[in-house]
Amino acid sequence: MSDQLQRIAAIDDPYLLLREVTTRLADAQQEVTELARLRRRVVQDLHAQGLSYAQIAAKAGLSRGRIHQIRHTGPAPEGAFLGRGAVTVATPLRRDDERGRTVVAVDDVSSGKRLEDLARSYGLDILSEHVSVSGEIDLNRDGLVVVCGPRMSQQMWDTYGQDPVLSWEQADDGPWTVVDGRTGTVYRSGQDSDPARPYDVGYLGRLRRPDGAGSLLAIAGIHTQGSLGVVQLLSSDLNSLWGQVGEQRFSTLVGVEYDPETGEPRSVELLCPLYRHDEELAA
């Protein structure tokens, strides 16, 4: 037995033993899932380099059938784009001054629920929480996905401010925009144009945590329809995004055409490259 298992087995208090065993089982299951994901990724990478399953099997000391099974079963590697083991999805609370109560926007609820469903489909455990009305949230945690724009949280404003290419700016006539510092392009929501049209812009980025010890995934729209569009892009194209940036820090913008009646995305497209921050900072 491992030292940790021996320690748990030696606990006399049955309630403490039950709690420790339950916690350890959850941790072990997460570890098994991530090991399986890593194993499948290695096989996929080797196969993509031109090695046959038979060659991989011979070098790894496994059967060809086992290598083929690993390649096509278990959690997909691109799930790591969202996090490892467990993912926390945070959406913002809003203040309804007219009714004097705290509410959650319907689109934010939809974005959060769809992100949770997406993460579960990749074998990730899910937690959910809210950015407080005052904008407070603990950003210094692993596996954090935050659906919240910079206007609603000073902490998120500071986090978005680290982006070396894309910046949130308020236009002279009032509406918020996102500016691409590489090209000088100013991206504006169709809601804020004249005439208005059902179009929004969403931001997707992996940004440095305040403590510098990791990253978080940040999603925001100029309006809430932009966030929904980003989530749709993740749901439909996660493998491609993972292939381009892996777990590196990056940011990009998403254009969203949506149904004016329901706010549901009709089509989404990348408006700019996936800017890798390490490359941008080195340039």
N, C-alpha and C positions, 0 to 999 in steps of 0.2 A: 504494500500500500504506500501511496505517497504520504509525505509528511503532513499535508493538509488533511487528507482523509483520516489519518491516524489521530490527528488533533480533534476532528469532529467526532469520530467514533468514541473518543474518551470522555466526551461530555456527559455528566451525570444527570443534569437537569433535563427532563424529557421535553419541556417546552422550548428551552434554548436549543436543544438538539434538533427538534422539529424545524425551528426557524433557520438554523444553520444549514441543515440538509436541503431545505427548500431553496434557500439562497444559492447554495453551491450548485444545485441541479440547474437552476436558471442560468447561472454563469457558464456552466459546462455546456449547456445546450447552445448558447450563443457562440462559444468557442468552437464547438463542433461545426456549426453552420458556417462560420467564417473560414475554418480550415477547409471545408468542402468547397467553398467558393474559391479560395486560393488555389486549391488543387485543380479545379476545372480551368481556372485562368491559365495556369502553367501549361496544361495540355493544349488549350486553344492557342496559346502563343507559340508553342513549339510546332504545332501543326501548321499555323500560319506562316512559319518560317520555312516550310517545305518538307518537314519530316513526316513520314508516314506513321500511322498508329503502330505498325509493327516495329519500326525503328525506335519510337519512343518507348514502347513496351520492353524492348531488348535492353535499352540503356537504363531503364528504371527498375528492371527486374520484376516486371508485372506482365500479365498476359495481354495479348492484343485486344481480346474481348473486354478486359477490365478497363483498358485505356479508352476504348470506344464508349463504354458505359459512362466513364467519368466525363468525357467530352459532351455527352448529351443529357446528363441528369444532374440533379443537385442545383443549388442556387446559382444564378447567372452572375458572372463577374461584375457586370455593369451595375449591379445593385450597390456596390461600394461607392458609386457616385453620390448616393444619398447618405451613406454612413456605414458603420460596421456594428454588428450586434444589435444595438438598439438605437432608434431614431426618435428624437423629440421634435414634434411639429408645433410651432408657436404661431398663433394668429392674434391680431390686436383687438382689444376691447375699445369701444368708443363710448363717448358720453352723449346721451340724448338730452340736451339742455331743455328742450320743450317739455319732455315728460319727466325730467329729473331722475333718469335712471341710466344704468350701464347696459349697453347692447353690443351685439356682434353683427357686422354687416353680412347679409346673406351670401354675397360673393366670397367673403373671407371664410365663412363656414364651408362653402363648396370647395374652395381651394384647399383648405386644411383636410377635409374628408378625402378628397381625391389623392392628395399626397400620402395620407395614411394608407389608403388602399394600394397605391403604387408600391410603397415600401413593404407592405405585407406580402405582395406578390413576389418579392425578392427574398423572402424569408427573414425579414428584419422585424424585431419587436418594436412596438409603437407606444409612445407616450404623447400626450397632448397637453398643451397649456396655453396661456394667453400672455401677451404683452399687456401690462397694466394700462389703465387709462392715462396715467402719468407718464407712460413710456418706459417704465422700468422692467428689465428682464436680465437674468444672469446669462451672459453670453459666453462665459468661460467654461463651456462644457463640450464634451465630445458628442457627435451625432446630432447637432442642432440644425434644424431647418426653420428659418424665420420668415414668415410672410408678413412683412411690415415695411412701409415706406419711411423715408427719413423725416417726413413732417410729423409723424406720430410718436417719435421716440428720439430723444437726444443721443442715446446710446447707439441707435441705428444710424443716426445722422453722422456721428463720428466714425462709425464703421464704414459706411459708404464713402466717406471722405478719404479713405485710404486708396480708393481705386485710382490707378495712375492714368486712366484713359477716359472713363465715363464719369461725368459729374452731373449732379442734380442742381438745377438753377431755376430761379424764378424769373420769368420773362418780364419785360418792362410793363406789359399790359396786365400782369397779374398771374396768369396760369403757370404751373410748374412744367418744366421741360427737362430733357436729358441731353447733354451736350457731349458729342464725341470729340475729344481733344485731338485725336489723330487726324481727323478729316475736317473738323470744324462744323460738322453737320449738327443742327439743332433739331431734336425730335420732339414733336408736339402731339398731344392727344387730339383726335378728331372732335371730341366733345368741346374742346376749347377753340375750335376753328370757326370761321364764318364763311359759308354756312356749316353748321355742325354736321358731323357724320358719325356713324357707329364704328369708330376705329380708336384703338388705344395702343399704348406702348408699354411693354413690360421689361423689367430688368431681371437678369439672372446672373448671379456671381458667387464664387467661393472666395470669401474674404477672411483676412486675418482676425483672430479673436483679440480682444483688448489685452489679454495677458501674454499674447505672442506665442502661446503654447499649442496652437492648433488653428483650425479654420472652422467657419460655419457657412452654410448655404443660405444665401439671401435672395428673396424674391419680392418684387414690388412692381406695381403698375402706377402709371401716372394717375389712373383711376383703378377701381377694383377689377374691371374687366381685363386690364393688362396682366394682373396676377393670374387670373383664370387662364389666360392665353399661355403664360409661361408653364403652368402646370400641364396644359394639354401638350405642349411641346415635349416636356419631360416624359409624359405618358406614351407618346408616339415615337420618340426619337432618342431615348436614353442611351441606346447602344452606340449611336453615332457620336453623341456628346462625350460619352465615356472614352471612346476611341480617340477623340481629339485632345482631351485635356486630362483624362484620368482623375487623379485626386489633387492635381495642381490648382493653384489659385488662378482664377480667370474671371472674366465678365463679358456679357454680351447683351444685346437688346433684341426684343421680339416684337414684331408688328402683329396686331390682332384685329381682324375684322370680326365683328360680333353681331348677333341678332339684336336689333334695337328693342324688341319686345321682351326678350328673356335675358339678355346680356351674355348668352352662351356663345363661346367662340365658334365662328364658322370656318375660319382659316387662320393659320399662324405661319410666320416666316421669320427667319433671322434677318435683322436689318444691318448687321455689321459682323465682322469676324468674331470668333471666340478669342478675345485678347488674353493671352497668357501673361500674367503680371510679372513673372520673373524675366521674361523676354523684354517687356515694355520698360521695366526699371533698368535693365542692362543697356538698353538702346541709347 
